[in-house]
Amino acid sequence: MSYQEEFQASIDNPEKFWADKAQDIDWFKQPQNILSTDEHGIQRWFADGELNTSHLALDYHVDNGRGDQLALIYDSPVTDQKKTFTYLELRDEVARCAGMLKHHGVTKGDRVVIYMPMIPEAAISMLACARLGAIHSVVFGGFAPPELAVRLEDATPKVLLTASCGIEVARVIEYKPLVDEAMRISSHSPETCIVLQRPQADASMLAGRDHDWREGMENAEPADCVPVKGTDLLYILYTSGTTGKPKGVVRENGGHAVAMKYSMNAIYDMKPGEVYWAASDVGWVVGHSYIVYAPLIHGCTTVLYEGKPIMTPDAGAFWRVISEYGVKALFTAPTAFRAIKKEDASGELASQYDLSCLKTIFAAGERLDPPTYDWLRDTYKVPVLDHWWQTETGWAIAANMHGLEPMPPKSGSSTVPVPGFNVQILDDQGNQLKANEQGYISVKLPLPPSCLTSIWGDVERFKEAYLETYSGYFVTGDGGYFDEDGYLFIMGRVDDVINVAGHRLSTGEMEEIVGRHPMVAECAVIGRRDELKGQMPMGFVVLKNVADVDVSLITKELVSMVREEIGAVAAFKEALIVARLPKTRSGKILRKTLRCMVDGDEYTVPSTIEDPAALDEIKALL
């Protein structure tokens, strides 16, 4: 079936389309009620089906004779450790972990917070919760105590799973003091805290509440899979950078499993037994979907990497992993590629490795700017496929459907809507716009399986935030357009569109232009407040590692480039050369924080920030 036929089938009859896809997973009880509406008016998938996600990811493969296949590869350059798990070995570890949780009173529907670094035990914990029908909430390891505390208050977990420390390049971050402080200040404290002691730090233990991971695993009785309904929750994931009341995106077991299985073949062109690597973190949605669940449900080998794209030990780290394990598809955020580009622009380090196994590079998490896309394509000579998705959806909204019908990529585009996502571009009044007209990217209901169906504990907030702006649509919060060929272009968050003297301009478009300069490694453009014109664009630019650079000349060239391509209306006159851009640990540039800083407004430095000194350096330049 061609892409267009598949897409049209998903729009014309979504119930039949997803009922067919649901046949590809092993249900305990096949769903008959494919799409239903609950008491809140929210559409739900596979409500009467019964399954278990841990069974799909592990037991199913063991039961079907593939127990000896590699399921998970752990590679940790920061600790110089490597370890592998077959499907049988991983199943047994997960069953024991589930037994340990069961011993501490965890049952179906209970919440378990996981606050761990990128180690196998993090994935094992997630799958163990799924095995019991418990709801896990992974919190990015190293989050500050206040951020962890508000998540404890909102999710009210029975158990917290953690490790004694995480490691950032060469710096050891002790987790237990952060956990203890979060429990102290939170209005809800879990009954039990289970701690994995790592050699790099020894955590102090509170008698009665804290328990040793290894002792618990040794004494645990393996637990069987607990059947859950298709609409029962698999996990809660709080959107990064949350302040005040957190927003817990919820994911249902049934729709999630169906979408994950479908995506591995249709989008990523993966077959069972092949090696897939999502270079992300289990604390983010990419880690949930494509480090842990989708590859294992599909029967692939997944890579769990505790390291960085650079500095562990150098910008050849990714290519070493790909070559060593025979990775077929790499998926990571564009910021990782920009970091590699800055350190190894000519690709010399990559040339030291045999990358013949690598067939595709996928990027998501933020916009893949054309200069980075062009560099990746030209340097590594494999298809580079941008795709666009959100924590709220759990998988791609738009992609190049490489396993269905590969399409010629276009620089700056995430290609076409994934089957099931009826994407439309709307104006302020909710009218559909024509090709090449920028507007609000929205998805006509029903949303396909795996998308959020509420915010944890607050369905009205969910409706207000996502469903009530335009009747019958889910609003994504992003702006963009379709071109005349039906390719979707994401221009950034709606609030990244600035108003210069009455002209609505995209900072994403300006970033594209600035990023094309041969000396620019990466950049961000924001709109600063201006009394005369309302807003004026201002660029923050990181240059490549080069000596004897005439900064003033480069600045003039950047201003000229934007003026030539957009026109004088852009009013782009400021480009500040900085050593680095402030980012979250997931790689998103803190544009809102930069905007507040430039405008002199109050701002809170998010606990998700990767390097707080980056903001201090910029503040000193302003």
N, C-alpha and C positions, 0 to 999 in steps of 0.2 A: 504494500500500500504506500502511495506517495505521501509526502508531508501534508499536502493540501487536502487529500482525501481523509487522512487520519484526523487532521485538525477539524475539518468540517463535520466529521462524524461525532467528534467530542462536543461540538456546539449544538448540532441539530438534535442529538439524543444523548445527553450526558449520562443518563441512568444506564442505558444499554452499553455505552462505551466503557464506563467504569465497572459495570457488572462483568464485562468480558475480561478486563484487566485483572479484576479480583480473582479470576480463575487461576492466575499464575502464582498465588500463594496458598499455603497449606492451612486452611481453616479447620478448627475443631468442629465448627458448625457453620455451614455455608450461609451467607446472608441472603435473605429474600427481600428484605426492606432496604433497597439500595440507597435511596435518597428520601429523607423524611424531614419534617419540620417539627422542632421541639416547642415546648410551652412558651418560650421567649420569642418565637418566630424566627429562630436561627435554623438554617439548613444543616443537616448532619448526614454523614455517610455510614452505611453498613451497620445501622443501629442494632439489629438483631443477630448479627454474626458473632461468632466466638472464636478467639484465637489467643496466641501468646507470642509476643514479639521476640522474646528470648528463644522460644522454640523455633521460630522461623530462622533466626540468625545462627543457631547452633545445632540443636537436637535434630532438626530436619535433615541437615547435611550428614550428621553422624549416622542417623538411621538409614540413610540412602547410600551408605558405603563410601563416604568421602571424609571419614574421620581423620585419616592420615594426611589430608591436604593442609598446607599452611593456611591458617586463618589470620594470624596477626604477627607482624614483625615489629619489634620494639628496637629503636635505634637512638641512642643517647650520647652524642658527642660530648655533652657537658659532664657526663660521669664516666665516659669511656666504657659504656655497657651496651651489649646487644643481646636480645633474647627473642626466641620465636615460640609460637604456640600453634599446634595443629588444632583442627576443629574439635577433636576429642579432648585434647588437653585444656582448651579454653572452655569447653562445655563443663568439664569437671571442676575447674577453678570457679566458674560462675555459679555452679550448683552449690559448692561449699560456701561461697560468699553469701548466697541467698539463704543457706542454712544458718549462717552466722547472724544475719539480719533477723531471721525468723526467731532465733534464740532470744534476741533482744526485743521481741514483741512486734516486729513489723509484719503487717498483714496487708491484704488488698486494700488499696485506697489511701494507705498511710503515705505521708511525704518523708523523703529522705534527702537531705542536702549533701551534696558531694563537693568538697572544697579541696581539690587535688591538683598537682602538677601533671605534666604529660608523661604519665607512667602507665603500665598495663593495668594497675589496680583501679585506675579511673574508669577505663572501659569495662573492666570486670564488675565494678560497682554499679554502673548504669545497667548492664545486662542482668545483674542479680536482682535489682529492683524490678525490672521488667518481668523477670521470672516469677516473682511473687505477686505481680499486679500492683505493686507499690508505685508511687509517682515520684520520680527523682527530679531534683532541681540542682543542676550543676552551676556552681558559682566559680567564676574564673579565679584560679589560685593566685593569691597575692593581693586580692582586693582588700582595701582598707576595712578595719573593723566596722565603721558606721554603715558601709555598703553591705557587708555581710549581715549586719544586725537587722537592717530593714527587710532583708530577704527572709531571715529567720522569722521575723514578726509576721510577714505576709503569708509564707508557706506553712508555718507552724509544724515543722518536721518533728518526727519522733526520734530520729537518729541523725547524727552528723558524722560523715566519713571524711577523714582528712589524712594528711601526711605530715611528718615533722618539718619538712621544708620543701621548697622549690628552688630551682637554680636558674638564674638569668645570666647566661654566658659563663662568667666565673664567680658571680656573686650569689652567695647562699642566702635565701630569704626564709627565715624561720616562720612557719605557719601557725604553730601552736599558740604563741603569744597573741597573734591576731585573732585566732578563734576564741581564746579565753576572754579577750577584751570585748569581742562581739557578743559573746554570751552574757557578759556582765552588763552591757548597756542595753541589750535587747529585752523587750517585754516578754518574749517567749524564748525559753532555753530548752533545747532538746534533752530528753531524758538520758540519752546515751551519746557518747563521743568515742568513735573507734579510730585509733591513730596508727598509721603505718610508720614505724621508725625507720628513717633512712640513715645510712652511714654518715652523711654530711652534717647531720644535726640530731641531737638527742632531745626529744620533747619531754618536758615535765608532765606528770600525770596526776590528775585529781582522783583520789580514791573514791570508788563508788560510781562515779560518772564516766571516767575515761577507761578505755579498754584497749589492749594491745591487739593490733590487726593479726599478727602471725599466730599468737596464741589462740585467738578466736577462730582462725581458719583451721588450725590443727584439731581443734575440738569439735568443729561443726559437723553436723550430719547433712549430707547433700539434700537439697530441696528440689522437689519436682516443679514443673511449670503449672501455674494457676490459670485456668481459663478466664479471659476477660471479654467484655462486650466490645464491639467495634468502636463504640463511642466512649468507652472508659479511657481515662487519661494515661498516657505514657509518661509525659514529663511536663514540667513548667520551666520556661526559660525567660529570665528577666532581660529586657532589652538593655544593652550596654549604656553606661553613662546615666543611669536612672538616679534621680535625686528626688527627695520627698517621697511620696507614695509610689512604690515601684509598679511597673507594668509587667505582669507575668503572662507571657504568651503561653497558651496551653496547646498541647498536641495530643490527638486521639490515636489510639492503637491501630484501628482498622484502616482508616484513610491514609495514615502515615506509612504503614507497611506496603499498601498497594502502590502508592506514589513512589516510594523508594525503589521498589522492585522494577517498576516501569522505567524510571529515569536512568537506571544503570545501563540498560541496553539502548533505549531510545535516544538519550542525550549523550551519554559518555561512550557508547559503543563498546561496552565491556561484556566479556563472556565469563561464566563461572570458571574459576581456576586462574584467571589472569590477575596481575598485581596492579592495584589502584592506590594512589597516594594523594590524599588531601592534606596539604601542608598547612594545617590550621591548628586550633586548640580545642579540646573537648569543652571548654567553657563557652564557645561560640556555637551558633547554629550550624555552621559548616562542619564542626567537629561532631556534633550530634548526628547529622544526616550522613556525612560522607567519610568520616573516620570510623565510626562505630556501626551505625545501623544499615545503611544501604549496601555497602560492600559485602557485609556478612550475610544479609538476607539474600543477596544475589549469588553468594557462593564464591566471592573473590577473595584474594589475599589483600589485607589492608595494612598500611604502614603507619605506625604511631611514632612520631619523631620528636624527641626532646632536644631541641636546638633552634638555631636561627639560620636565616638564609646567608648571613655573613657572620664573621667573628667566631664561628664554631666549626672549623678554625678560620675559614676564609670564605670568599664568595663562590667557591667551587663546591660548597657543602651539598647543595641540592643535587648537583650533577653526580656527585659521588654516590649518594643514596640511590638515585635512579639507575645508575650503572650496576651497582652492587646487587640490587634486588630484582632487576629486570622490570622496572616500572613501565607500564604501557601508557598510562594517563596520569598527568600531574595536574592538580587543581590547587591554586592558591590565590592570594589577593595581589592585585597589581603593585601594592606598596612593596611587597617582597621582591618583585622583579626590578622595581626602581632602585632598591637598595643594591641588588646585584649589579645592575647597570652602572651605578655610581662607582663601584669598586672594580668592576671588570667589564668595561664598556666594549672591549674587542672580543670578549668571549674566550680569552686564552685559557682560563682555568677549566672551562667546560671542555675544551679540546683535549684535555688530558684523560678524558673518560670515554668509554664506548657507550654512546647514547642511541645505538641502533634500535633498542627496545622501545624507545619513547615514540609514540605515534601521535599524541595530541597534548597540547597545553591548554588548560582551561583557566579562566580568570573570572573572579566575581568578588563581591564584598564592598567594592567601590567601583567607580567608573574606570574602565581601561582606556586611558588617554591614547590618542593615535600615535604620538611619538614612542610610547612604550610598546604599543602593539607592533609598530613597524620594526622596532629594534629586536623584539622577540622573534618575529617572523624571519627577519633577514639574518639574524645571528644563529639561530638554532634549527632553521630549515624544516620545521614541522608546522602543521596547522595550529594556529593560535585562535582559540575560540572564546570570545567574551560571552558571558551570560549574566543575566540580571535576576536577582531574587532577594528575598527579605527574611528576617527572623520570623515574621508573621506567616510566611507561606511555607517555610521549611524546605523548599526546593525551587527550581528555576521557574520564573514567570515567562522569560523569553530566552531563547537559546538557539544555537545552530544544532539542529537535531541530527547529530553525527551518526547515530546508529540507525536512523530512520531514512534520512535523505540529506547527505551533506550538501551544504549550499556554499556558493562563493562568499567568503566573509567580506564585510565592508568595515574599514577602519572607523572606529567610533560607534559601531552599532552592535547590539546584542542579538542581532538577526531577527528572528520571528517569534511570535507568541508560542509557547509550549501548548500542545493539545490540552484542552480543559480550561485554558485561560483566555477568556473573551475580552482581550485588551482593547480599550477605546480611549481616544484623546478627546477630552471635554474642555469647553470654555468655562468661564465663571458661572454661567447660567445652566451648565449641564448639557449644552448642545454639542453634538459630535462635530469635530473639526475635520477638515480635509487634509490631504497629504501635504507635508512640509509646513503645516501650521502647528506651532507649539502650544501645548496646553497641559492640563492635568491628566496624568496617566491613571486610568481607572479600569477596574475589571468588572464586567457585567456578571451579576449573580446568576446561577450558583457558582461559588468558588469550587475548584476541583478538590479532590481529597488531599489531606495533609495540611491544608491551611487552618489557621486558628479559628475556633468557633466561639471563643470568648476570651476575656482577660480573667485570670484566676480571681475568683471571688467578687467579680464586678462586671456582670453582663451589660449593665446600662452604660458603663464607661466604654465597653467594647463597641456598642452600637453607636454611641456619640462620636467616638474617635474614628471609626472606619466605615460606618454604614449610613449615616444620616446626612452627609454632605450632599450626595446625589442619590435620589431614590432609586433603588435597584442596583446600586453599584458599591463595590469596595474601593475606597480611595487609598492609593499607595503612598501619597505624600511626595511623589517624584513628578518632575515635569519632563516633557519630551515630545517627540513627534514620530509619525510614520513617514517614510519617503515614498516616492511614486512606485517603488517595487515592493512595498509592504514591509520593509525593514524598519525595526524600531530603534530609535536613538534616545538614550536616556541622558538628559542634560543636567541631572542633579536634583537635589531636594528642592521643593517648591520655594522654600525660603532662600535658596541660592540664586533666585532670579531677582535682579536689582532694578530699581527704577531711577534712571538718570535723566532728569529734566523731562519726565513724562514718557521716556522711552524704556520699555521693558527689555532688559538685556540679560543674557545668560553668562554667569561667571564661568560655567563649565566650558563654554565656547572660547572664552578668553584664555582659560587654562590650556586648552588645546593648542592655541596659537603660540602662547609663550613657551609651551613644552616642546615645540618644534625647533627652537633655537639649538644649535649644535652644542652649546656650552651648558645647557640647562639639564640638570638631573631630574628635578621635580619641582612643582610649584603649586601654589594655592592663590586664588583670587577671591577677595571678599568685597563687599560693598560697605564703605565707611560713610558715616553721616556727613552731609554737606548742607550748609544753610541755604545756599543758592540753588543747587540742583537736586536736593533731596538725598541722593547718594552718589558717591564716586567710587569707581573701582580702584582697588589697591592690591598689588601683587606681592607675594612673598616667594622668593626664588632661591633654590639651592643649586649651586653650580657643581659641575663635575670636578673630580680631583685633578686640577691642572695648575701649573705654576704660571706666574707672570700674567695674570689676567687683568685687563683694563676694565674694572667694574663699571665705571661711568660710561664707557663705550657700549658695553653689553646692555646696560639699562636703556640707553638711547635706542639701541636696536630693537629691544623688546617693545618699547613704546611705539616705534615706527611700524613694527610688524602688526600690532593690534589695530593701529590706525589704518593701515593699508587694507586689512582684510575685513574689518567691521565698519570702519569709517570714523570720522571725527566725533560722531555721536557717542561712541564708546567712552570718550573722555578718559582713556587710560593713560595716566601720566606718572604714576608712582609704581616703582618696582624695587622693593627692598631686598637686598641680597643678604641671606641668612645662612647660618651653618647647618641648620636642620629645622624641619617643621615639627610642631607639636602634634603628636598622634596618640590615639588610644592604642592599647595593646593589640587590638584586632586590625590596626593599620589605618583607621579612619582619621583624617586630618581634622583637628579641632577648629573648624572654621568659625563656629558660633563664638567660641572663647576668644579667638583672634578679633572678631568683630567687636565684641564687648570691650576688649582691651584697647583697641584703636579709638573707639568712641568714648572711652572714659566711663563706661557703665560698670556696675558691679558684676562680678562673675565669680563662680566657684570653680576651682581647678578640679576636674573630675578625677575620681580615684582610678579611673581606667587609663589615665595618661601613662604612656610608655616611659617618658623621660621629662620630668618636671623642669629640669634645667633649660630645656628648649624654649619654654615660655619666658623664663627669666632673661635669657639672652636676647629674645626679641623685644621684651619690654625695655631693656637697656638701650636698644637702638631707636626706639620711638621718641 
